[in-house]
Amino acid sequence: MRLIVHPLVRPLLTVAAALLLASQALAQESQQVQADNAYRAEIVLLERVVDPVQVTERMAGRAVEMTPDLPGKLLVKDYAGNAHTTLNLVAPNEMRLGSAANRLVNSGRYRVLLTAGWYQAFPPDYEGEPLQVALGDWLAEAGHREIEGTITIDRQRFLHVNVALNHWRPAPEPVAAATPSIDASAPADDSVAAMAQGGEIQGAALATPKAELLTWIRETRRMRSEEIHFLDSPTIGVLVFFRKIES
């Protein structure tokens, strides 16, 4: 059976075929770009086994905002200990950093909070989204984990990792202020002032923060493939490793 195509339809079919071929070519090019820029990224987050009183940094007075809930999650543990991630993580035994983390743990000076490895393409001029982190002990009074923040991976000419992590501890109990005594023989205005002063003290106590900043990491580091990088503070550290996946 012979298919008869109306002359007016033939140009439309030609355009559709050209668009289909162009779309397929773009898809193949995109896949090639992804393959040429594929890496295995690995991150290990460690906490130093150290008494907080031995930390010499004085950061409790810094005003630091908590990290909001973000779409991208490296690893976030909620109050019940349930872990959430938006990455397709590989098995820990596939990670190059596994042995390095084990050596640090065996030294008795660190404990591992996170081991994460995944495959991802990082083409040139890639601007990564911040990956949320929330790990460590749950600070019930404050309502968040002791270690929280973000890790962001970008690529210009080289891969760069930006680490912005906060390490919190429970805030010390406020010193109870003595209730001002009120002299019954004092003028009424003085009594009102004393009561007002007491109210101000009580209000200040209610505004006391539930957690204070112990240390933080604020660092952007250029990454070389096949090299282990270590970013740290007096209480926490981050191991980072990238391996280029050949096409």
Sequence and secondary structure as in RCSB ss.txt:
>XXXX:A:sequence
MRLIVHPLVRPLLTVAAALLLASQALAQESQQVQADNAYRAEIVLLERVVDPVQVTERMAGRAVEMTPDLPGKLL
VKDYAGNAHTTLNLVAPNEMRLGSAANRLVNSGRYRVLLTAGWYQAFPPDYEGEPLQVALGDWLAEAGHREIEGT
ITIDRQRFLHVNVALNHWRPAPEPVAAATPSIDASAPADDSVAAMAQGGEIQGAALATPKAELLTWIRETRRMRS
EEIHFLDSPTIGVLVFFRKIES
>XXXX:A:secstr
      TTTHHHHHHHHHHHHHHHHHHHHHHHHHHHTEEEEEEEEEEE   GGG     TT         S EEE
EE TT  EE SS    GGG THHHHHHHHHHTTSEEEEEEEEEEEE  TTEE   EEEEEEEEETTTTEEEEEEE
EEEEESSSEEEEEEEEEEEE             TTS HHHHHHHHHHHHHHHHHHHT  SEEEEEEEEEEEEE T
T  EEEE SSEEEEEEEEE   
